[in-house]
Amino acid sequence: MIVNTPDRIFAALASPPRRHILAFLAQTALSTADLAERFGISAPAVSRHLSVLQRAGLVSAERQGRRVLYRLQRDALLDSLARFASEVDGPLRRAPQVVRAPREAI
């Protein structure tokens, strides 16, 4: 079972290669070999990144014959970012406004 927690999602997003993978997957479904070719890194390295993204619920895998195609789970990503934005925005909106006296010219 995949637990889509904010900590797991933001840990997955903390890696630049994983963010680049998500950007590619936002355009189309790709296999590990396709991604490795685009990045110029080994398929096992890409596979490890995809595993982290999959555990975070940000990508899904679909077997098509001998290939496994990975797809961005756009709703999971957008929902997580929206929840984070509302958590941050709420306290910012409730914070008391500090009114400063105008400064006198020197």
Steps between C-alpha positions, in 0.01 A plus 500: 500500500629844405471764769486844345640701790637852459837392641535218248389723213733786584788260561439362150482853356824604674708328233565694177519180288161390633349839418640468147351152471162640604532772237558237230215285631269802496530492120465126433534154653856368481689184588810481715712454187341806335576713803854365535569590138369855547701553818816320397504299824461129564163329496552373859554859620181612325320200646600603853368854440176359359462277804519802732247688287270199490512452879408867537201444273627743236537247217322180403631203304315310230634186338468489122648174377863489611515872573381689804378851425502761773250786514478812711215493750415864437212515749716364783769759429258792467299396809818480708622839383157655560484356854846636572407842361187515716697397811751775437249759384265461798752605767630777277152644459431478874831655606454843652605779276780709641435866442817700488517871559621696202869578511609857526731636237851563622 
